[in-house]
Amino acid sequence: MNTHEVERLAELVTSYSLAIEPGNVVVVSGPGVAEPLIHALFRSALSAGALPVIRFQGDLYRKTRLRTAGADQDRWLNLLNLPEGSPINHS
């Protein structure tokens, strides 16, 4: 997809499919390959007055997690499965 098509798709998703309104909290998540679409959805959600939350994990971090993390670490490092409000020790 070219940039114009990605922007158009993001606008279609935010304004028609989701009917985002000002003040809506919108979570946008996806893998590294989807970064152009995630960014376009973020911009479109902001333009609609929403409060977007981005959950993006680039491919390099995913590969490192798969190669290096133990089972317990992998469960915690997979941010898409981490429930909102989970305790965080350091930030």
GIKA-V608102 format. One line per field, one symbol per residue. ss: DSSP state (A for helix, B for strand, O for the rest). phi: phi as a letter, one per 30 degrees, with the letter a starting at -180 (. if undefined). burial: + if it has 24 or more other C-alpha atoms within 12 Angstrom, else -. A space follows every 50 residues. Layout:
BEGIN
ss->???
phi->???
burial->???
END
This chain:
BEGIN
ss->OOAAAAAAAAAAAAAAAOOOOOOOBBBBBBBAAAAAAAAAAAAAAAAOOO BBBBBBBOAAAAAAAAAAOOAAAAAAAOAAAOOOOOOOOOO
phi->.dedddddddddddccdchdbejdcbccbldedceededddeddddddid cdccbbbddddddddddcddeddeedddddcddeiddbdbb
burial->---------++-++-----+-----+-++++----+++++++++++-+-+ -+-++++--------------------+-------------
END
